[in-house]
Amino acid sequence: MKILLCLILLLIATYSTNGKRWDKIKSNSLEHDVFRSYKIRTSNFSGCPSFSANGVSIDKSIVKDVKVDTSMFNFQTCNKLGTQFPNYFFNFFSLEVNNNSTNNGSSDGSNSEDYHDIDISKISVGYMPTFIIEYAENNNVDGFQYGGDEILGYINLSKQKYSLTKDQVQLEGNNGKNFTVYRFDVATENNVFQMAFYISGAPINVGDVKLSAEQSKVDVSIINYYNESINVRSKNCLFDSKLIKNLNCASTGPSNNTQSRLAITSFFATKSKTIDFDEKNKNDSKIQLKNEEISAGFSWVTEASVTDNKGVTTNVKVISNTSDFSKFTDFGALMIKESFRNGFFQSKFIIHSFDSIRPNNLTHDPVLGGESSLDSSSTSSSSSSLTILLSFIVSLSLTISLLI
């Protein structure tokens, strides 16, 4: 009887947890978006989890006059040399097959030969969080300023072991067809740093955030940073109050400064030569890359959810600063370059500072990916078997190249 009661309680707790997890997910519609069939791959080897999601468009493309496209997300915490900063990449490519023929001199066309022109267009962008910074405001400028504010402590995200869990739910789209929403939860061994990734096969709302089927929302959380029994100081971890010097230090542990605040440093990068950064947005809440096919980039909500040590939750301002990546090698600039296979790329260093004194828990939610750049006119509506096959082959090749 006791065993049965325990099982019932476990089922109730599981249902309650999963219900709350998916409560904020609602089906949505975007005019030029598509449904996608995502193929998921996960690995949770030895504290170095990774996952990939490859989504081929169904029936049409978000790119005008193209029949099929593929959206790919790839997350890693290790490379061949061992642990690295967690990095999350979005790759998008469209593929167009044009049927053509040549006439080899015969008037009746009997000697004509059919051939295919294949045009492939690709966009690649990446997001890499690197440090949690504890700091004290002392230069009268909002947010953490490297070299200006006092560094009280930090956590190096490349020196952590991580775990990964996956969950999913089926929703019904506006066309009456079902699609899948995936959630991947990644956490450090002590659960101080956590990331929850949402990827959907169709447009959805995650709370107040609208996502296309080519975008991924990331809930980035810092939990119990100031609990020194959880955020334990690493051995031989010395640091400078102005500079990050000891990159081998996993954590300095928290300080006892009563006015300390937290910030997260990260990099955003793209491999494209033809797309420029668009930073005209006055509230500095996104870095956007645009071309005629897809609007891609990295954006974030300008408020974060914060819970204090009394359990009271409020929203606080997120203060954002962006700079050229090359000046911030202390924070992992060389690693973001290596993640792009050392080819040409553009990158920005981003600091997200949170306007809260010694928060117990905080969460902010950036979005990585793309959406249609179409202003009007519908997309193509049929996919040839050759186009779909080639799309699958290119998608597989890109996936393998990311994993090697």
LUMFI-877887 format. One record per residue (C-alpha): y, z, x. Coordinates in steps of 0.001 Angstrom, whole numbers, padded with zeros to 6 digits, always signed. Example, Ala and Ser with C-alpha at 12.3 -4.5 7.8 and 13.67 -1.06 7.14 Angstrom:
// residues 2
-004500+007800+012300/-001060+007140+013670/
// end
This chain:
// residues 404
+000000+000000+000000/+002373+000886+002863/+001587-002429+004567/+002311-004332+001345/+005611-002487+000901/+006630-003305+004490/+005830-006988+003929/+007918-007057+000750/+010869-005413+002528/+010522-007882+005412/+010572-010828+003006/+013656-009456+001240/+015450-008919+004568/+014512-012421+005763/+015687-014013+002531/+018946-012055+002664/+019628-013057+006284/+018839-016735+005741/+020823-016789+002483/+023954-015445+004162/+023469-017889+007029/+023593-020915+004730/+025972-019618+002038/+029004-021246+003649/+027326-024684+003974/+028235-027116+001185/+027651-030850+000777/+030807-032958+001072/+031798-036623+001075/+033942-038625+003483/+034946-042156+002518/+033668-044014+005556/+030935-041678+006728/+027189-042359+006655/+023878-040571+006290/+021941-040027+009514/+018336-039380+010401/+018389-036889+013288/+015464-036461+015651/+015474-032996+017221/+014107-031901+020578/+014263-028294+021826/+013193-026444+024953/+013339-022713+025647/+011941-022579+029152/+012527-019502+031323/+015967-018493+030083/+017256-022080+030281/+017200-023440+026723/+018284-026918+025728/+018293-029100+022661/+019116-032664+021709/+019784-034335+018366/+019741-038122+018067/+020987-039458+014737/+020632-043134+013790/+022816-044223+010873/+021052-045163+007628/+021953-048397+005767/+025356-048848+007405/+027611-047871+010301/+030931-046023+010536/+032142-048934+012703/+033542-051986+010945/+031345-055117+011079/+028514-053210+012803/+025159-052629+011133/+023869-049549+012940/+025118-046835+015268/+023748-043691+016883/+025253-040219+017240/+023763-037987+019954/+024309-034316+020806/+022843-032729+023910/+023078-029060+025008/+021894-027652+028352/+022123-024397+030286/+020315-025467+033496/+020050-028431+035813/+017659-029283+038655/+019264-026655+040888/+018999-023835+038353/+021432-022240+035923/+024769-023859+035190/+027595-023378+032739/+026383-024159+029205/+027480-027690+028355/+027486-029651+025127/+027808-033431+025069/+028448-035914+022298/+027504-039551+022837/+028138-042270+020304/+027165-045900+020591/+027270-048836+018228/+025100-051887+018627/+025738-055320+017140/+023216-058156+017288/+024678-061629+016655/+022251-064445+015866/+023177-067705+017610/+021537-071000+018406/+021996-073824+020924/+021271-077510+020387/+019585-079196+023356/+020700-082727+022530/+018735-083614+019407/+020690-084867+016393/+018386-083186+013887/+018501-079812+015618/+014763-079847+016344/+015375-078812+019946/+017707-075954+019103/+016951-072496+020487/+017787-069217+018799/+019155-066332+020849/+020869-062990+020256/+024167-061684+021591/+023956-057895+021895/+027175-055882+022103/+026931-052172+022884/+029910-049817+022718/+029624-046214+023904/+031777-043088+023858/+030839-039938+025755/+032618-036564+025583/+031631-033066+026694/+032564-029402+026214/+031710-026722+028787/+032684-023030+028325/+032742-021248+031691/+034180-017695+031682/+035017-014847+029349/+038208-013370+030798/+039481-009841+030138/+043176-009719+030952/+046435-007792+030527/+049615-009539+029399/+052255-008967+032050/+054237-012195+032411/+055854-012334+028925/+054051-015593+028082/+051558-015582+025208/+047941-016043+026206/+046123-015754+029524/+047962-017477+032395/+045831-017896+035512/+047770-016528+038472/+050315-014899+036164/+048464-012303+034090/+046313-009507+035486/+042556-010150+035414/+040756-006961+034371/+037238-008356+034267/+035126-011389+033422/+031694-012754+032562/+030510-015840+034441/+028612-017921+031871/+026721-019872+034559/+025007-016671+035759/+023418-015701+032429/+019962-016166+030951/+019949-017608+027443/+017666-017809+024423/+017522-020449+021671/+016427-020398+018026/+016545-023239+015482/+016863-023179+011702/+017423-025870+009076/+018089-026364+005381/+017858-029301+002948/+020897-030256+000867/+021532-032989-001676/+024209-035538-000843/+026690-037268-003114/+024281-040219-003428/+021528-037983-004793/+019482-038162-001585/+018477-035146+000473/+019580-034603+004052/+019041-031895+006672/+021525-029484+008213/+020409-027957+011525/+021616-024742+013106/+020895-023823+016746/+021661-020279+017929/+022107-019685+021661/+022740-016211+023098/+022895-014497+026467/+020215-011940+027264/+022525-009066+026261/+023906-010989+023220/+027510-010543+024391/+028120-014323+024354/+026720-016357+021463/+027036-019933+020234/+025898-021267+016845/+025771-025079+016578/+025764-026952+013248/+024632-030591+013046/+024238-032392+009729/+022695-035639+008530/+025599-036121+006088/+029173-034838+005589/+029389-031095+004887/+031809-028198+004695/+031057-025204+006921/+033332-022668+005317/+036791-024267+005434/+035836-026765+008160/+034935-030325+007144/+032330-032058+009295/+031253-035674+009415/+027658-036584+010279/+028958-037338+013785/+030533-033926+014371/+029119-030563+015380/+030758-027227+014643/+030263-024493+017254/+030799-020832+016360/+031590-019187+019714/+031308-015387+019583/+031957-012480+021957/+030199-009306+020789/+030327-005815+022342/+032131-006954+025485/+033715-003490+025839/+030398-001628+025542/+029599-000856+029179/+025978-000012+028372/+025552-003593+027053/+027999-005530+029244/+026714-003985+032475/+028581-004502+035736/+026665-006629+038267/+025880-005218+041704/+028344-005951+044524/+030750-007514+042036/+034231-007387+043558/+037110-009389+042125/+040812-009996+042560/+043249-009103+039777/+044924-012527+040118/+042131-014925+041128/+038477-015658+040382/+036835-015533+043817/+033251-014290+043545/+031474-017002+041541/+028123-015270+042128/+029233-012284+040052/+027577-012434+036603/+029762-009715+035054/+032359-007247+036220/+031738-005081+033174/+034651-004021+030931/+037768-002207+032074/+039217+000926+030466/+042660-000650+030007/+043790+000248+026484/+045853-002965+026078/+043349-005514+027339/+042638-008819+025592/+040015-011538+025838/+040093-015273+026541/+037527-018045+027005/+037982-020778+029611/+036363-024183+029166/+036545-027867+030055/+036659-030919+027833/+035930-034292+029410/+035246-037935+028658/+033676-040678+030746/+035608-043502+029152/+038198-045495+031119/+039645-047190+028068/+040461-044127+025986/+043428-041882+026707/+043963-038272+025769/+046114-037858+022683/+047912-034511+022797/+050729-035203+020337/+049499-032593+017915/+052290-029988+017775/+050046-026994+017148/+047904-027896+020168/+044660-027553+018214/+042871-030687+019338/+042359-033204+022109/+041668-036563+020523/+040364-039856+021877/+040911-042951+019811/+039879-046567+019818/+039306-049136+017099/+035764-047944+016401/+035675-044158+016319/+038026-041208+016578/+036311-038694+018877/+037336-035485+020550/+037451-031714+020538/+039317-029536+018037/+039530-025885+017080/+040817-023654+014304/+044053-021890+015246/+042768-018499+014068/+039757-016426+015128/+037857-013808+013153/+038016-010390+014838/+036306-007083+014021/+037648-003873+015548/+035689-000726+016483/+036242+000648+012961/+034512-002342+011371/+037701-003897+009977/+037733-007714+010129/+040961-009723+010377/+042098-013167+011475/+044151-013392+014652/+046029-016194+016370/+044254-018368+018947/+046657-019219+021793/+045686-022477+023501/+046746-023831+026884/+045538-027130+028371/+045958-028314+031951/+044573-030941+034301/+041033-029941+035302/+041395-030564+039054/+043493-027434+039640/+040780-025113+038338/+037790-025391+040659/+037446-021589+040463/+036430-021993+036826/+033804-024713+037272/+035755-027985+037505/+033230-029436+039957/+030334-028676+037617/+031837-030591+034693/+032236-033538+037060/+028586-033266+038142/+027528-033150+034487/+029060-036610+034099/+026939-037881+036999/+030009-037979+039255/+031269-041226+037685/+034797-041866+036506/+035962-039368+033931/+039024-037619+032542/+039045-033883+031914/+041211-031046+030676/+040955-027329+031429/+041401-025262+028248/+042143-021553+027827/+041659-020024+024385/+043254-016566+024263/+042828-014233+021307/+045732-012167+020023/+043818-008898+019598/+043611-005643+021566/+040066-004765+022710/+038191-006508+019869/+034657-005356+019182/+033509-008767+017898/+035344-012078+017761/+034411-015613+016689/+036258-018893+016951/+034901-022278+015992/+035625-025507+017866/+034321-028885+016684/+032954-031615+018977/+032151-035188+017970/+033705-038087+016101/+034423-039756+012809/+035240-043228+011534/+038553-044778+012572/+038489-047111+009570/+041597-047019+007408/+040227-049258+004680/+037512-051851+004013/+033899-050867+003782/+031399-050932+006610/+028485-053317+006855/+025642-052366+004598/+022387-053727+005960/+020423-053228+009173/+018039-055803+010585/+014748-054594+012004/+015735-055969+015429/+019003-054021+015367/+017254-050781+014396/+014583-051283+017070/+017174-051958+019762/+019170-048955+018594/+016100-046769+018950/+015359-048118+022448/+018934-047570+023650/+018969-044112+022058/+015715-043209+023829/+017025-044508+027164/+020237-042486+026837/+018276-039365+025939/+016035-039744+028997/+019063-040303+031257/+020624-037072+029982/+017481-035091+030694/+016771-036434+034196/
// end
